């Protein structure tokens, strides 16, 4: 067929079949791409849930650790607070001195 000749019915039918085949190929590729995108979205959602669960578990562990450390600090401050109050209190110092004096007076004479 020369470029200036009219295509025959057979040529036109052949071109139509080629275009129809290309259209079907594009449709199949589109279906495959949609399926791939669906799988990717599913994977991203699963990964997000896994990461969220991991973060939730890590947060719970850290929260428990902070609570334990705060309780330990409060106990330590309570114990040292009482000791500091005793050591800094002049009334208690007078009682301690009096107790030592009484002890010395009673038991050291002999």
C-alpha positions as CSV (number, residue, x, y, z in Angstrom):
1,X,0.0,0.0,0.0
2,X,1.3,3.4,-1.0
3,X,1.0,6.3,1.4
4,X,-1.4,8.0,-0.9
5,X,-3.7,5.1,-1.5
6,X,-6.9,4.6,0.4
7,X,-6.6,1.8,3.0
8,X,-8.6,-1.2,2.1
9,X,-11.2,-2.7,4.4
10,X,-8.7,-5.4,5.3
11,X,-6.1,-2.7,6.3
12,X,-8.7,-0.9,8.3
13,X,-9.8,-4.1,10.1
14,X,-6.1,-4.9,10.8
15,X,-5.5,-1.4,12.3
16,X,-8.7,-1.7,14.3
17,X,-7.6,-5.1,15.7
18,X,-4.2,-3.6,16.7
19,X,-5.9,-0.6,18.4
20,X,-8.3,-3.0,20.1
21,X,-5.5,-5.2,21.4
22,X,-3.6,-2.1,22.6
23,X,-6.7,-1.0,24.4
24,X,-7.1,-4.4,26.1
25,X,-3.4,-4.3,27.1
26,X,-3.8,-0.9,28.7
27,X,-6.9,-2.1,30.5
28,X,-5.1,-5.1,31.9
29,X,-2.1,-3.0,33.0
30,X,-4.5,-0.5,34.7
31,X,-6.2,-3.4,36.6
32,X,-2.7,-4.7,37.6
33,X,-1.6,-1.2,38.7
34,X,-4.8,-0.8,40.8
35,X,-4.1,-4.1,42.4
36,X,-0.5,-3.1,43.2
37,X,-1.7,0.2,44.7
38,X,-4.2,-1.7,46.8
39,X,-1.5,-4.0,48.1
40,X,0.8,-1.1,48.8
41,X,-1.9,0.7,50.7
42,X,-2.6,-2.5,52.7
43,X,1.1,-2.8,53.5
44,X,1.4,0.8,54.6
45,X,-1.7,0.4,56.9
46,X,-0.2,-2.8,58.4
47,X,3.1,-1.1,58.9
48,X,1.4,1.9,60.6
49,X,-0.4,-0.5,63.0
50,X,2.8,-2.3,63.8
51,X,4.7,0.9,64.4
52,X,1.8,2.3,66.5
53,X,1.7,-0.9,68.6
54,X,5.5,-0.8,69.1
55,X,5.3,2.9,70.1
56,X,2.4,2.1,72.5
57,X,4.4,-0.8,74.1
58,X,7.5,1.4,74.3
59,X,5.5,4.2,75.8
60,X,4.0,1.9,78.4
61,X,7.4,0.5,79.4
62,X,8.8,4.1,79.7
63,X,5.8,5.2,81.7
64,X,6.3,2.2,84.1
65,X,10.0,3.0,84.4
66,X,9.3,6.7,85.2
67,X,6.7,5.8,87.7
68,X,9.1,3.4,89.4
69,X,11.9,6.0,89.5
70,X,9.5,8.7,90.9
71,X,8.4,6.3,93.7
72,X,12.0,5.6,94.5
73,X,12.9,9.3,94.5
74,X,9.9,10.0,96.8
75,X,11.0,7.3,99.2
76,X,14.6,8.5,99.2
77,X,13.5,12.1,99.7
78,X,11.2,11.0,102.5
79,X,13.9,9.1,104.4
80,X,16.6,11.8,103.9
81,X,14.0,14.5,104.8
82,X,13.3,12.9,108.1
83,X,17.0,12.5,108.8
84,X,17.7,16.1,107.8
85,X,14.8,17.4,110.0
86,X,16.2,15.5,112.9
87,X,19.7,16.8,112.3
88,X,18.6,20.4,111.8
89,X,16.1,20.5,114.6
90,X,17.5,22.3,117.7
91,X,14.8,20.7,119.9
92,X,15.8,17.2,118.9
93,X,19.5,18.2,119.4
94,X,18.7,19.3,123.0
95,X,16.9,16.0,123.7
96,X,19.8,14.1,122.3
97,X,22.3,16.1,124.4
98,X,20.1,15.6,127.5
99,X,19.9,11.8,126.8
100,X,23.7,11.6,126.5
101,X,24.1,13.6,129.7
102,X,21.7,11.3,131.5
103,X,23.4,8.2,130.2
104,X,26.8,9.5,131.3
105,X,25.5,10.6,134.7
106,X,23.8,7.2,135.3
107,X,26.3,4.7,133.9
108,X,29.7,6.4,134.0
109,X,30.0,7.0,137.8
110,X,30.5,3.5,138.7
